[in-house]
């Protein structure tokens, strides 16, 4: 099972919309996918038409609970969801105790390998101890950015932090989101993407009102619209991520 995290220290960069669409595209490509919503805002769960239960999500991090025995919600064929709710706001307090067992997270995730080829985390926009431990467990870290100084700076902070860790993800890749090529700042950032401190996906997601419709439809954009500019970009982005997955799978052999 390949583990992917969508994460940036800055919020509002299109992390969740991209994670949901990539999970859907992976499932459509006949991969067994688990999308784990770890953000207390539960936006990924909302997009998958799952109503939050304000007390369940945190229980998965309690000892004695087997995640492998869960009946996962399946909004689409081959796509399973572990939903979030507001109880995840206390995730760090749970990890304070559980982190004493350094193998806890590996043991927690291991049963999911029997159900999925790909595990996608939609992470909250914070660099808390729990998020740090999670990021150190993934195979691929995908960092979405708006082509603006603050968003790029947040990515640089994450990369600098992880560079000081022995078990940082072997593949840290960035991509631009909500791009408006009419704006000179956005054009310059895209044109100079090779100068970024991390490898960048060639595909960027344009600023497109079609993405906003996901909130009304409560569905991945690519599940009902494959002609909009953003949908076409998501399709191209999945092709790039699929290549990353193949490379990661070879490393695990």
C-alpha positions as CSV (number, residue, x, y, z in Angstrom):
1,X,0.0,0.0,0.0
2,X,1.4,3.4,-1.0
3,X,0.6,6.2,1.4
4,X,0.1,9.8,0.1
5,X,-0.5,13.0,2.1
6,X,-1.9,16.2,0.7
7,X,-0.6,18.9,3.0
8,X,0.4,22.5,3.4
9,X,1.0,24.5,6.5
10,X,-1.2,27.2,4.9
11,X,-5.0,26.6,4.5
12,X,-7.1,27.6,1.5
13,X,-4.8,26.3,-1.1
14,X,-7.1,23.6,-2.6
15,X,-5.7,20.7,-0.6
16,X,-9.0,19.0,0.0
17,X,-10.5,19.5,-3.4
18,X,-7.4,18.0,-5.0
19,X,-7.2,15.1,-2.6
20,X,-10.8,14.2,-3.2
21,X,-10.5,14.3,-7.0
22,X,-7.2,12.3,-7.0
23,X,-8.9,9.7,-4.8
24,X,-11.8,9.5,-7.2
25,X,-9.5,9.3,-10.2
26,X,-7.4,6.6,-8.6
27,X,-10.5,4.5,-7.9
28,X,-11.7,5.1,-11.4
29,X,-8.3,3.7,-12.6
30,X,-9.3,0.5,-10.7
31,X,-7.1,1.0,-7.7
32,X,-8.5,0.3,-4.2
33,X,-8.3,3.6,-2.4
34,X,-8.9,4.7,1.1
35,X,-9.3,8.5,1.6
36,X,-8.7,9.3,5.3
37,X,-10.0,12.7,6.3
38,X,-7.9,14.0,9.2
39,X,-9.0,17.6,9.1
40,X,-11.6,18.5,11.9
41,X,-13.4,20.7,9.3
42,X,-14.3,17.4,7.6
43,X,-14.5,19.0,4.1
44,X,-13.4,15.8,2.4
45,X,-16.1,13.9,4.2
46,X,-18.6,16.5,3.2
47,X,-17.6,16.2,-0.5
48,X,-18.2,12.5,-0.2
49,X,-21.7,13.0,1.2
50,X,-20.8,11.8,4.7
51,X,-22.3,13.6,7.6
52,X,-19.9,14.1,10.5
53,X,-20.5,12.3,13.8
54,X,-19.0,14.5,16.4
55,X,-17.5,11.7,18.5
56,X,-16.3,8.9,16.3
57,X,-13.2,9.9,14.4
58,X,-10.9,10.3,17.4
59,X,-11.7,6.8,18.6
60,X,-9.6,5.3,15.9
61,X,-6.6,6.5,17.7
62,X,-7.5,4.8,21.0
63,X,-5.6,1.6,21.8
64,X,-7.7,-1.5,21.6
65,X,-9.6,-0.3,18.6
66,X,-8.9,-2.2,15.4
67,X,-9.2,-0.1,12.2
68,X,-9.0,-3.2,10.2
69,X,-12.4,-4.3,11.5
70,X,-14.1,-1.1,10.5
71,X,-16.8,-1.1,7.9
72,X,-15.6,1.8,5.8
73,X,-18.1,4.1,4.0
74,X,-17.8,3.7,0.2
75,X,-19.2,6.7,-1.7
76,X,-17.9,5.3,-5.1
77,X,-16.7,1.9,-6.4
78,X,-13.2,1.1,-5.0
79,X,-13.1,4.3,-3.0
80,X,-13.5,4.1,0.8
81,X,-13.6,6.9,3.2
82,X,-12.6,7.3,6.8
83,X,-14.5,10.4,7.8
84,X,-13.5,13.2,10.0
85,X,-15.4,15.2,12.7
86,X,-14.7,17.8,15.3
87,X,-13.4,15.3,17.7
88,X,-10.1,15.3,15.8
89,X,-9.3,18.7,17.3
90,X,-8.0,16.7,20.3
91,X,-5.8,14.5,18.1
92,X,-2.6,15.8,19.6
93,X,-3.6,15.0,23.1
94,X,-4.2,11.4,22.0
95,X,-0.9,11.3,20.3
96,X,0.9,12.6,23.4
97,X,0.2,9.3,25.1
98,X,0.3,7.0,22.0
99,X,3.6,8.4,20.7
100,X,5.4,6.7,23.5
101,X,4.9,3.5,21.4
102,X,7.0,4.4,18.3
103,X,5.4,1.6,16.4
104,X,1.8,2.7,17.1
105,X,1.2,4.5,13.9
106,X,2.7,1.7,11.7
107,X,0.5,-0.8,13.5
108,X,-2.5,1.4,13.1
109,X,-2.1,1.7,9.4
110,X,-1.0,-1.9,8.7
111,X,-4.5,-3.5,8.5
112,X,-5.5,-1.0,5.8
113,X,-2.9,-2.5,3.5
114,X,-5.3,-5.5,3.2
115,X,-8.0,-3.3,1.9
116,X,-6.3,-0.7,-0.2
117,X,-3.6,-0.2,-2.8
118,X,-3.5,3.6,-2.0
119,X,-4.1,5.4,1.2
120,X,-4.6,9.2,0.8
121,X,-4.5,11.5,3.8
122,X,-6.2,14.8,3.7
123,X,-4.2,16.6,6.5
124,X,-5.2,19.6,8.5
125,X,-3.2,22.8,7.8
126,X,-1.0,22.7,10.9
127,X,2.4,21.3,11.8
128,X,1.3,19.7,15.1
129,X,3.1,16.7,16.6
130,X,0.4,14.3,15.2
131,X,0.7,15.7,11.7
132,X,4.5,15.5,11.9
133,X,4.4,11.8,12.8
134,X,2.0,11.2,10.0
135,X,4.1,13.0,7.4
136,X,7.1,10.9,8.4
137,X,5.1,7.7,7.6
138,X,4.0,8.6,4.0
139,X,5.7,7.6,0.8
140,X,4.6,10.7,-1.1
141,X,4.0,14.1,0.2
142,X,2.1,16.4,-2.2
143,X,2.1,20.1,-1.3
144,X,-0.5,22.3,-3.0
145,X,0.3,26.0,-3.4
146,X,-1.4,29.1,-4.7
147,X,1.3,30.9,-6.8
148,X,1.6,33.7,-4.1
149,X,4.4,34.5,-1.7
150,X,2.7,33.5,1.5
151,X,1.6,30.1,0.1
152,X,5.1,29.4,-1.3
153,X,6.7,30.5,1.9
154,X,4.5,28.0,3.8
155,X,5.7,25.2,1.5
156,X,9.4,26.3,2.1
157,X,8.8,26.1,5.9
158,X,7.5,22.5,5.6
159,X,10.4,21.4,3.4
160,X,12.9,23.0,5.7
161,X,11.3,21.3,8.7
162,X,11.3,17.9,7.0
163,X,14.8,18.2,5.8
164,X,15.9,18.0,9.4
165,X,14.2,14.6,9.9
166,X,15.9,11.3,9.3
167,X,12.7,9.6,8.1
168,X,11.2,12.3,5.9
169,X,9.2,11.2,2.8
170,X,11.4,10.1,0.0
171,X,9.1,12.0,-2.5
172,X,8.1,15.5,-1.7
173,X,6.4,17.1,-4.7
174,X,4.6,20.5,-5.1
175,X,2.0,21.7,-7.4
176,X,0.2,25.0,-8.1
177,X,-3.5,25.4,-7.5
178,X,-6.1,28.1,-8.2
179,X,-3.9,29.5,-10.9
180,X,-5.1,32.6,-12.8
181,X,-2.7,33.1,-15.7
182,X,-4.1,36.6,-16.3
183,X,-2.2,37.6,-13.2
184,X,1.5,38.4,-13.7
185,X,2.4,37.0,-10.2
186,X,0.8,33.7,-11.1
187,X,2.4,33.5,-14.5
188,X,5.9,34.2,-13.2
189,X,5.5,31.6,-10.5
190,X,4.4,28.9,-13.0
191,X,7.1,29.9,-15.5
192,X,9.8,29.7,-12.7
193,X,8.5,26.5,-11.2
194,X,11.8,24.7,-11.8
195,X,13.5,27.1,-9.4
196,X,11.3,25.8,-6.5
197,X,13.0,23.9,-3.7
198,X,11.0,20.8,-4.5
199,X,10.1,19.1,-7.8
200,X,6.9,20.4,-9.2
201,X,4.1,18.6,-11.1
202,X,3.9,20.0,-14.6
203,X,0.1,20.2,-14.2
204,X,-1.4,23.0,-12.4
205,X,-5.1,23.4,-11.4
206,X,-6.6,26.6,-12.9
207,X,-8.9,29.0,-10.9
208,X,-12.2,27.7,-12.1
209,X,-15.7,28.2,-10.7
210,X,-16.5,24.6,-11.6
211,X,-14.5,23.6,-8.5
212,X,-16.8,25.6,-6.3
213,X,-19.7,23.5,-7.5
214,X,-18.3,20.6,-5.7
215,X,-19.7,22.0,-2.5
216,X,-23.2,22.1,-3.9
217,X,-22.9,18.7,-5.6
218,X,-21.0,17.2,-2.7
219,X,-19.0,15.1,-5.2
220,X,-15.6,15.1,-6.8
221,X,-15.6,17.3,-9.9
222,X,-14.3,14.6,-12.1
223,X,-17.3,12.3,-11.1
224,X,-19.8,14.5,-13.0
225,X,-17.9,17.0,-15.1
226,X,-14.8,16.0,-17.2
227,X,-14.9,19.0,-19.6
228,X,-14.2,22.0,-17.4
229,X,-10.7,23.5,-17.3
230,X,-10.2,22.3,-13.7
231,X,-11.5,18.8,-14.5
232,X,-9.2,18.4,-17.4
233,X,-6.3,19.5,-15.2
234,X,-7.2,17.0,-12.5
235,X,-7.2,14.2,-15.2
236,X,-3.7,15.3,-16.3
237,X,-2.5,15.6,-12.7
238,X,-3.7,12.1,-11.9
239,X,-1.5,10.8,-14.8
240,X,1.5,12.4,-13.2
241,X,0.7,11.1,-9.8
242,X,0.1,7.6,-11.2
243,X,3.7,7.7,-12.4
244,X,4.9,8.7,-8.9
245,X,2.9,5.8,-7.5
246,X,4.6,3.3,-9.9
247,X,8.0,4.6,-8.9
248,X,7.1,4.3,-5.2
249,X,5.8,0.8,-5.7
250,X,9.1,-0.2,-7.3
251,X,11.0,1.1,-4.3
252,X,8.9,-1.1,-2.0
253,X,9.7,-4.3,-4.0
